[in-house]
């Protein structure tokens, strides 16, 4: 049976960090599907490490919401209902609509460079079919827009939501069947909306991105 963790070999140090990174990446890129059981002993065997660092890695993933631990039943990749995903998508849309409206007035050359660097990261990840990296750049892009709002409370709300957005696959859904390259360009279009100086257009564009046909990313 092929390991979902690839052929990576862990160095002797920081075993827990490396186990965490590898398991997390396998969840984010869809190799470990929602509902899949996380068997610590099997992961340790595949990675060639003891079970202790894997156990610590799984605890971190539980804290993030990517893994759900059930007493006496084990740990599983978090599974969600369509209703939960719809609720999270709606709240995300409202938050980003408000953030984008305010971010327009704080959008300058530095902010543009920051966001376009993240879009470039998405393009590179799409070209290399690295979905875990794409999801990381995607999340960082939206987090930065929320920060650009200048509202001190919105980033705090985003911070509370972010683990759920990952576990619910609201940002960068591995099940997305469209073109990841086109999705990267959709984010470039969001940059242009912020640069337009039109608060209403920017707010509407981010709301549509979060809740419309592009809602999986």
Secondary structure as GFF3:
##gff-version 3
##sequence-region A 1 217
A	DSSP	alpha_helix	15	28	.	.	.	ID=ss1
A	DSSP	beta_strand	37	38	.	.	.	ID=ss2
A	DSSP	alpha_helix	40	47	.	.	.	ID=ss3
A	DSSP	alpha_helix	51	64	.	.	.	ID=ss4
A	DSSP	beta_strand	67	70	.	.	.	ID=ss5
A	DSSP	beta_strand	74	77	.	.	.	ID=ss6
A	DSSP	alpha_helix	82	103	.	.	.	ID=ss7
A	DSSP	three_ten_helix	104	106	.	.	.	ID=ss8
A	DSSP	alpha_helix	109	127	.	.	.	ID=ss9
A	DSSP	alpha_helix	131	148	.	.	.	ID=ss10
A	DSSP	alpha_helix	152	167	.	.	.	ID=ss11
A	DSSP	alpha_helix	180	195	.	.	.	ID=ss12
A	DSSP	alpha_helix	199	211	.	.	.	ID=ss13
###
